[in-house]
Amino acid sequence: MPHERPVGHHRVKLTDIPKRREQRRRVRREIIARLTAESIELGLYDLFVDDSGEADDGR
């Protein structure tokens, strides 16, 4: 994101903020989708992990 940096602070154009927000949301959704797909592939998606760190399939 283009910006100026006077005295330690970034100055960003107000019009760039919604674009950057949407870009970050898109990247976050892609990462979540990828992690979910990997978890399903590994058979971990339906596992429940309790506070002790023990995995349980919920049955």
C-alpha positions, 0 to 999 in steps of 0.5 A: 500500500503506498504511503508516506512515513513522516516521523515514524507514522504511516500516512495512507490515502483514505481511498486505499483502506477499503481496498487493503481491507478486502485484500486482507479478507480475501487472503484470510479466507483463502488460508482458512479454506486451505487449512480446512481442506488439509484438515479434511484430507488428514482426517482431522476436521471432525476431531475434538481437542479438549483443554488437556490437548487430548484428541477425541473423535466425539464418539 
